[in-house]
């Protein structure tokens, strides 16, 4: 009876993760399609749209890869954890995951610099130059993710050569024999990308909150509709919601490391359910915080209702 319950739970988890992954793919595909159509019509993209386009594309690739890996790891586990398939899975999984996280952090930083009103010369310089800096910021995010994935590829090969068998499920590692220096280094590097992106989002939200508080204090006596205030509130909702989700995501990473070492399969599977939901839910928040994307979605929904 216990084996039946475990099998049933595993099948239910795979079904939930599959639904989350496919929903996330469709949500991000909608963002990419709307931006590409606008790109074709206007022959140009603004900085915000460039970040959203790369973020949507990276999340589609990440969800496709993660779902395929999670599905195949349940059916053919012995074929995945051999050289060099394990190293390649590690490389692409970490690259897509950290590319997704750092591009989303870049979006928060962009919102912060564009909206905050500080008289500091450094902030003024960033506000003037941010549009030119966006392509380099995105390139740096991709190259950083690529460098980290390359390092993890080499570490995986070294660890496997030292008779340490490791498996990758979603966003975390599982230990099966022993912990050594290489394995500790892999945990440190894997968490470093989360920590850097989390701190970027945290400080972006902090600066926006402070800017909004100052703006509200100055505009208390102004009864007219203030567009700057609306921009602050809209961006604040988007970034604060992302900050909450990102905090939970970071905590899930720590918990996944702890429970994977204890071989708590049930707990790690529950954590992976949230990790798979994160890209889709946050992209949905981005749609409703972007007037162009929200208008396109409402137009599509109205057409569906008419039919």
Secondary structure, 3 states (H helix, E strand, C coil): CHHHHHHHHHHHHHHHHHHHHHHHHHHHHHHHHHHHHHHHHHCCCCHHHHHHHHHHHHHHHHHHHHHHHHHHHHHCHHHHCCCCHHHHHHHHHHHHHHHHHHHHHHHHHHHHHHHCCCCCHHHHHHHHHHHHHHHHHHHHHHHHHHHHHHHHHHHHHHHHHCCCCEEEECCEEEECCCCCHHHHHHHHHHHHHHHHHHHHHHHHHHHHHHHHHHHHHHCCCCCCCCHHHHHHHHHHHHHHHHHHHHHHHHHHHHHHHHHHHCCCHHHHHHHHHHHHHHHHHHHHHHHHCCHHHHHHHHHHHHHHHHC
